Amino acid sequence: MNGFSISVVIPTRNPNLDRLREVLAALVVQTLPHRYWEICIVDNGSTSPLRLDDLKLGDFQIRIVREERAGLLWARICGLNHTASEYVVFIDDDTIPDVNFLAAGLAFMNGRPHVGTAGGKVLPRYLTATPDWLAEFAWLLALRDNGPLPLEWSVSDNTVLPNWTPIGAGLLIRRVALVPGYIEHVDKHAGTIENLSWKGQGAGGVEDKDLVLYSLRAGWSTGYTPDMVLTHIIPEQRIQLRYIEKLLPSVQTLWAQTLHAFRFESCPPISPATLTLRKAKGWLAHRAWRSPANRLRWIQSCGYLDGLAHNYRHNIRY
């Protein structure tokens, strides 16, 4: 152990330096005393390698490590390999932590020894006015608010996997829940995970869910605490209809595939021969021609159907 309770790992690739500095400035003023935590930035193959001088944070100690393999899967593994604290929390380079973020996370995990992974609220800071249809699909922008009460779930509850399981933004993990088992899982299934759960920068991915589902299958609980709050900076281009239309089907396909691989699926595979008819029926059922929201609901369903058809052709189980 390195003496720290929490390692803050920030994966980044060609970051907006102003936003990254805002993230770091919010970390510096955390109520949790500095002696309990550290910052490790994973430069995930930026075109110009990130330097400490770029960050302008004075004497505050930050480590930068380099991971050339593109993708959050590899950046997170790199962060795990370069830290040794009891807990690790992954923060995106455009998510600003509330001043009590780390203290709240530490208190939650210390009080719930069976929780292996946890998340909190991720609230938006939109940089421009938002369209009316966005609210229904804002979850796609890594936004989450699961209410005012803490939550916990495990496989032993014998209920359906809940829809609030944590995402990568603000994902807090207990090291013993994942190391070395999850790293060995990635070593064994790396190509499969990338194929099932990641499509590349800006094209969608649920590789963070791969990590959460692994820990659940390993016997750990997952949790939610409303006291861990992040603010996600959302630029104008990410609320454009064409951006959401591109991202939504990919994420739904990957989610169906990842659920199946971990045996958490609620829908059985479907024959690819039925896809065209199912999508045509969906167009009518969702009245996709009526509004952007209706069309997005149809696109969302088509993406999930593609994932179910993939599961029919490729019965991949971990």
C-alpha positions as CSV (number, residue, x, y, z in Angstrom):
1,M,0.0,0.0,0.0
2,N,1.1,3.6,-0.7
3,G,-0.5,5.1,2.4
4,F,-3.4,6.6,0.5
5,S,-7.1,5.6,1.1
6,I,-8.3,6.7,-2.4
7,S,-6.5,7.1,-5.7
8,V,-8.3,9.5,-8.1
9,V,-7.6,8.2,-11.7
10,I,-8.4,10.6,-14.5
11,P,-8.3,9.0,-18.0
12,T,-7.8,11.6,-20.7
13,R,-7.0,11.8,-24.4
14,N,-6.2,15.1,-26.1
15,P,-8.0,16.9,-23.3
16,N,-9.5,20.4,-23.3
17,L,-6.9,21.8,-20.8
18,D,-9.2,24.5,-19.4
19,R,-11.7,21.8,-18.4
20,L,-9.1,19.5,-17.1
21,R,-7.7,22.3,-14.9
22,E,-11.2,23.0,-13.6
23,V,-11.5,19.3,-12.6
24,L,-8.1,19.4,-10.8
25,A,-8.9,22.7,-9.1
26,A,-12.1,21.1,-7.7
27,L,-10.1,18.2,-6.4
28,V,-7.5,20.4,-4.7
29,V,-10.2,21.9,-2.4
30,Q,-11.8,18.6,-1.4
31,T,-12.8,18.4,2.3
32,L,-11.0,15.1,2.5
33,P,-7.5,15.9,3.8
34,H,-4.8,15.6,1.1
35,R,-2.9,12.9,3.1
36,Y,-5.7,10.4,2.4
37,W,-5.7,10.6,-1.4
38,E,-3.7,11.1,-4.6
39,I,-4.3,12.0,-8.3
40,C,-3.1,9.8,-11.1
41,I,-3.8,11.1,-14.6
42,V,-3.7,8.5,-17.4
43,D,-2.7,10.1,-20.7
44,N,-4.4,7.7,-23.1
45,G,-2.2,8.3,-26.1
46,S,-2.7,12.0,-26.6
47,T,-1.2,13.3,-29.8
48,S,0.9,15.7,-27.7
49,P,1.9,14.0,-24.4
50,L,0.4,15.7,-21.4
51,R,2.9,17.5,-19.1
52,L,2.6,18.6,-15.5
53,D,3.5,22.1,-16.7
54,D,0.3,22.1,-18.7
55,L,-1.8,21.8,-15.6
56,K,-0.5,24.8,-13.6
57,L,-1.5,23.6,-10.1
58,G,1.5,24.8,-8.2
59,D,2.9,22.5,-5.6
60,F,0.0,20.0,-5.5
61,Q,1.4,16.5,-6.4
62,I,0.0,14.8,-9.5
63,R,1.4,11.8,-11.4
64,I,0.9,11.4,-15.1
65,V,1.3,7.9,-16.6
66,R,1.0,7.1,-20.3
67,E,-1.1,4.4,-21.9
68,E,-0.8,4.1,-25.6
69,R,-3.6,1.6,-26.2
70,A,-6.7,3.8,-27.0
71,G,-9.8,3.3,-25.0
72,L,-11.2,3.7,-21.5
73,L,-10.8,-0.1,-20.8
74,W,-7.0,0.2,-21.1
75,A,-6.8,3.6,-19.4
76,R,-8.6,2.2,-16.4
77,I,-6.5,-0.9,-16.2
78,C,-3.4,1.4,-16.4
79,G,-4.8,3.4,-13.5
80,L,-5.3,0.2,-11.5
81,N,-1.8,-0.9,-12.2
82,H,-0.2,2.4,-11.2
83,T,-2.0,2.8,-7.9
84,A,-2.2,0.8,-4.8
85,S,-4.7,2.4,-2.5
86,E,-7.7,0.7,-0.9
87,Y,-10.2,2.5,-3.2
88,V,-9.9,3.9,-6.8
89,V,-12.3,6.4,-8.2
90,F,-12.4,7.2,-12.0
91,I,-13.2,10.8,-12.9
92,D,-13.6,12.0,-16.5
93,D,-11.6,15.0,-17.7
94,D,-14.8,17.1,-18.0
95,T,-16.6,16.1,-14.7
96,I,-16.2,18.5,-11.8
97,P,-16.4,16.9,-8.3
98,D,-18.4,18.6,-5.5
99,V,-16.2,19.6,-2.6
100,N,-17.4,16.7,-0.5
101,F,-17.1,14.1,-3.4
102,L,-14.2,12.1,-2.0
103,A,-15.2,12.3,1.7
104,A,-18.7,11.1,0.7
105,G,-17.3,8.2,-1.3
106,L,-15.0,7.1,1.4
107,A,-17.7,7.2,4.0
108,F,-20.1,5.2,1.8
109,M,-17.6,2.4,1.1
110,N,-16.3,2.2,4.7
111,G,-19.8,1.8,5.9
112,R,-20.7,-0.9,3.4
113,P,-18.0,-3.6,3.3
114,H,-19.8,-5.8,0.7
115,V,-19.9,-3.0,-1.9
116,G,-17.3,-3.5,-4.7
117,T,-18.4,-0.7,-7.0
118,A,-20.4,2.5,-6.4
119,G,-21.4,5.7,-8.1
120,G,-23.2,8.9,-7.3
121,K,-25.0,11.7,-9.0
122,V,-23.8,13.2,-12.3
123,L,-25.5,16.4,-13.0
124,P,-25.2,18.6,-16.2
125,R,-23.7,21.9,-16.9
126,Y,-25.0,22.6,-20.4
127,L,-23.0,25.2,-22.3
128,T,-26.0,26.1,-24.4
129,A,-29.8,25.9,-24.4
130,T,-31.1,22.3,-24.6
131,P,-33.8,21.0,-27.0
132,D,-37.1,19.7,-25.5
133,W,-36.4,16.1,-26.5
134,L,-33.1,15.8,-24.7
135,A,-34.4,15.1,-21.2
136,E,-35.5,11.5,-22.0
137,F,-32.1,10.7,-23.5
138,A,-29.8,12.7,-21.2
139,W,-28.6,9.4,-19.6
140,L,-26.6,8.9,-22.8
141,L,-24.5,11.9,-21.8
142,A,-23.3,10.1,-18.7
143,L,-25.8,11.9,-16.5
144,R,-27.4,10.2,-13.5
145,D,-29.6,11.1,-10.6
146,N,-31.0,8.0,-8.8
147,G,-32.7,9.9,-6.1
148,P,-32.0,11.1,-2.5
149,L,-31.5,7.7,-0.8
150,P,-28.5,5.3,-0.9
151,L,-29.0,2.1,-2.8
152,E,-27.3,-1.3,-2.8
153,W,-27.8,-4.5,-4.9
154,S,-26.2,-7.9,-5.3
155,V,-26.9,-11.0,-7.3
156,S,-28.0,-12.7,-4.0
157,D,-31.0,-10.3,-3.9
158,N,-32.5,-12.6,-6.7
159,T,-34.1,-9.6,-8.5
160,V,-33.5,-8.2,-11.9
161,L,-30.4,-6.2,-12.4
162,P,-31.4,-2.6,-11.5
163,N,-31.2,0.3,-14.0
164,W,-29.1,2.4,-11.6
165,T,-25.8,0.5,-11.6
166,P,-22.8,2.9,-11.8
167,I,-21.2,4.3,-14.9
168,G,-17.6,5.3,-15.6
169,A,-18.0,8.9,-14.6
170,G,-17.3,8.9,-10.9
171,L,-17.0,5.1,-10.7
172,L,-15.7,4.2,-7.2
173,I,-14.2,0.7,-6.7
174,R,-12.9,-1.3,-3.8
175,R,-9.5,-2.6,-5.0
176,V,-9.9,-6.1,-3.6
177,A,-13.1,-6.5,-5.6
178,L,-11.2,-6.2,-8.9
179,V,-7.5,-6.8,-8.4
180,P,-6.1,-9.2,-9.6
181,G,-9.3,-10.9,-10.8
182,Y,-10.6,-8.2,-13.2
183,I,-7.1,-7.6,-14.7
184,E,-6.8,-11.3,-15.3
185,H,-10.3,-11.2,-16.9
186,V,-9.2,-8.4,-19.3
187,D,-6.0,-10.3,-20.1
188,K,-8.0,-13.3,-21.0
189,H,-10.8,-11.7,-22.9
190,A,-9.4,-8.3,-24.1
191,G,-10.3,-8.8,-27.7
192,T,-13.8,-10.0,-26.9
193,I,-14.4,-7.1,-24.4
194,E,-13.4,-4.6,-27.0
195,N,-15.6,-6.2,-29.6
196,L,-18.6,-6.5,-27.3
197,S,-18.3,-3.3,-25.2
198,W,-16.3,-0.6,-27.0
199,K,-16.6,1.0,-30.4
200,G,-14.0,3.8,-30.1
201,Q,-13.7,7.4,-29.2
202,G,-17.0,9.2,-29.8
203,A,-18.8,6.1,-31.0
204,G,-20.0,4.7,-27.8
205,G,-19.0,2.1,-25.2
206,V,-20.1,0.3,-22.1
207,E,-16.7,-1.0,-21.0
208,D,-17.3,0.6,-17.6
209,K,-20.3,-1.7,-17.2
210,D,-18.0,-4.7,-18.0
211,L,-16.1,-3.8,-14.8
212,V,-19.3,-3.4,-12.7
213,L,-20.9,-6.7,-14.0
214,Y,-17.6,-8.6,-13.4
215,S,-17.6,-7.5,-9.7
216,L,-21.2,-8.5,-9.3
217,R,-20.6,-11.9,-10.7
218,A,-17.6,-12.2,-8.3
219,G,-20.0,-11.9,-5.4
220,W,-19.7,-8.2,-4.6
221,S,-22.6,-5.7,-4.2
222,T,-22.9,-2.5,-6.2
223,G,-24.1,0.8,-4.7
224,Y,-25.3,4.3,-5.2
225,T,-24.8,7.3,-2.9
226,P,-26.5,10.7,-3.6
227,D,-23.7,12.4,-1.6
228,M,-21.1,11.8,-4.3
229,V,-21.9,14.5,-6.8
230,L,-20.2,15.4,-10.1
231,T,-21.0,18.1,-12.6
232,H,-20.6,17.1,-16.2
233,I,-19.7,19.8,-18.7
234,I,-21.8,19.3,-21.8
235,P,-20.7,21.3,-24.9
236,E,-23.1,22.2,-27.7
237,Q,-22.1,19.5,-30.1
238,R,-23.1,16.8,-27.7
239,I,-26.7,17.8,-27.6
240,Q,-27.1,17.9,-31.3
241,L,-29.7,15.4,-32.7
242,R,-27.2,13.9,-35.2
243,Y,-24.7,13.2,-32.3
244,I,-27.4,11.4,-30.2
245,E,-28.6,9.5,-33.3
246,K,-25.1,8.2,-33.9
247,L,-24.3,7.3,-30.3
248,L,-27.6,5.8,-29.2
249,P,-27.8,2.6,-31.3
250,S,-24.2,1.7,-30.7
251,V,-24.6,2.0,-26.9
252,Q,-27.8,-0.1,-26.9
253,T,-26.1,-2.8,-29.1
254,L,-23.1,-3.0,-26.8
255,W,-25.3,-3.1,-23.7
256,A,-27.3,-6.0,-25.0
257,Q,-24.1,-7.9,-25.8
258,T,-22.4,-7.2,-22.5
259,L,-25.5,-8.2,-20.5
260,H,-25.6,-11.5,-22.4
261,A,-21.9,-12.2,-21.8
262,F,-22.3,-11.8,-18.1
263,R,-25.7,-13.7,-18.0
264,F,-27.7,-10.6,-16.9
265,E,-29.9,-10.4,-20.0
266,S,-33.6,-10.0,-19.6
267,C,-34.4,-10.6,-23.3
268,P,-33.4,-13.8,-25.2
269,P,-31.4,-13.7,-28.4
270,I,-33.3,-13.2,-31.7
271,S,-32.7,-14.6,-35.1
272,P,-31.0,-12.1,-37.5
273,A,-33.6,-13.1,-40.1
274,T,-36.3,-11.3,-38.1
275,L,-34.5,-8.0,-37.8
276,T,-36.0,-6.2,-40.7
277,L,-39.6,-7.1,-39.8
278,R,-39.0,-6.2,-36.1
279,K,-37.5,-2.8,-37.0
280,A,-40.4,-2.1,-39.4
281,K,-42.9,-2.9,-36.6
282,G,-40.9,-0.7,-34.2
283,W,-41.1,2.2,-36.7
284,L,-44.8,2.0,-36.6
285,A,-45.1,1.2,-32.8
286,H,-42.9,4.2,-31.9
287,R,-44.5,6.4,-34.6
288,A,-40.9,7.4,-35.5
289,W,-42.0,10.0,-38.1
290,R,-43.8,12.2,-35.6
291,S,-41.0,13.9,-33.6
292,P,-37.3,13.6,-32.8
293,A,-38.1,11.9,-29.5
294,N,-40.2,9.3,-31.3
295,R,-37.5,8.7,-33.8
296,L,-34.9,8.3,-31.1
297,R,-37.0,5.8,-29.3
298,W,-37.2,3.8,-32.5
299,I,-33.4,4.1,-33.0
300,Q,-32.8,3.0,-29.4
301,S,-34.9,-0.1,-29.9
302,C,-33.2,-0.9,-33.2
303,G,-29.8,-0.8,-31.5
304,Y,-30.9,-3.2,-28.8
305,L,-32.4,-5.6,-31.4
306,D,-29.0,-5.6,-33.2
307,G,-27.4,-6.6,-29.9
308,L,-29.9,-9.4,-29.4
309,A,-29.3,-10.7,-33.0
310,H,-25.5,-10.6,-32.3
311,N,-26.1,-12.8,-29.2
312,Y,-28.0,-15.3,-31.4
313,R,-25.0,-15.5,-33.8
314,H,-22.3,-15.4,-31.1
315,N,-23.3,-17.0,-27.8
316,I,-20.4,-15.4,-25.9
317,R,-20.3,-16.1,-22.1
318,Y,-17.6,-15.2,-19.6
